[in-house]
Amino acid sequence: MSKTTKILNEDKLVKKAIEIGFKMAKMQGLELPASSQPIKTKAVYLFLVEVKQITPLPDDKLDGPNIKKRLALWIRSVLPDGDDLK
């Protein structure tokens, strides 16, 4: 994943991915940490990797921008076709 490629509406997609990720975790009886945005983002990413919704990033790419991009790509792929964020 290139750091120069920006996804349209990436920030809104990440926010939606975090919201959906928290709901999914709660449905499975897990409470993710509700602290700072970077911690929420990483917690949702790790949860989605654990439940095999997304493939894990390589260790050398495991940083904030790459995690956000992975979450944005995931949520964009699962949103219905008529959604405004797509």
Secondary structure, DSSP 8 states (H G I E B T S, - for coil): --TT---TTHHHHHHHHHHHHHHHHHHTT-----SSHHHHHHHHHHHHHHTTSS----GGG-SHHHHHHHHHHHHHHHS-TT-TT-
